[in-house]
Amino acid sequence: MKKLIIVLISLLLLLSSFTLGFFVKKSVDDEKISDWNAERKYLQDKINHLAETNYKLSNDEKWLQLTKDIYLDKKSITKNKYSILGWFKIFNSVENPLYDVDGVSVNYELIKYEAYCNVNVLCLIHIKQYDRNGKLLTDKINDYGVCPDYSGFVNGEIYYSALCKYEKDIK
């Protein structure tokens, strides 16, 4: 009889530990799902914001869409004796990640590039970075005078090609 009671108690303890384990696992899974849902909502909000901004830019005659995240301000293009300059608007995306400034996420950058089309040189002249609300985070003029081949920049060929395309059109 003692053995039967011990076996029953053991089975009861085993059953209760499985039940407790199930509830602990379910609780942890629910917490993970909650975190995933919050992350998904954050990412969806970011995608919606970018889609709205891209739609506005694509309907603006001032901006020429080069990629899904990169635009050229056609009205900013100017030609010098040996070079051509223009402002580009680059949005933060998976394909084109922009980094935080003092812990604030950069939504887009305005970058002025200068291309020397005869020698495949691209210079970053000026950079401005903005947050999601359009607040200016960084405004830096590049006065180092270093201008590499356009392959020295992320997406450098896009900027170089876009500017050099307009070189002959602008007098």
PELIN-V755358 format. One record per pair of residues at least 24 apart in sequence whose ideal C-beta (glycine too) atoms are under 8 Angstrom apart, sorted by the first residue. I is the first residue (numbers start at 0). J is the second residue. If there is no record, write none. Layout:
[[I,J] [I,J]]
This chain:
[[48,106] [48,131] [49,90] [49,91] [49,92] [52,90] [52,107] [53,90] [56,88] [62,88] [63,161] [65,157] [65,161] [66,94] [66,95] [66,154] [66,157] [67,92] [67,94] [68,92] [68,94] [68,95] [69,95] [69,154] [69,157] [69,158] [71,161] [71,162] [73,165] [75,111] [76,162] [76,165] [76,169] [77,169] [78,166] [78,169] [78,170] [79,113] [81,115] [81,117] [82,113] [82,114] [82,115] [82,116] [82,122] [83,113] [83,114] [83,116] [83,162] [83,163] [83,165] [83,166] [83,169] [84,111] [84,112] [84,113] [84,114] [84,124] [84,162] [85,111] [85,112] [85,161] [85,162] [85,165] [86,110] [86,111] [87,111] [87,112] [87,158] [87,161] [89,154] [95,153] [95,154] [97,128] [100,128] [100,136] [100,137] [101,136] [103,130] [103,136] [104,130] [104,131] [105,129] [105,130] [105,136] [106,130] [106,131] [106,133] [110,158] [112,158] [112,159] [112,162] [113,146] [113,162] [114,149] [114,158] [114,159] [114,162] [114,163] [114,166] [115,146] [116,159] [116,162] [116,163] [116,166] [119,148] [119,149] [119,159] [120,146] [120,147] [120,148] [120,149] [121,146] [121,147] [121,148] [121,149] [121,151] [121,152] [121,155] [121,158] [121,159] [122,146] [123,152]]
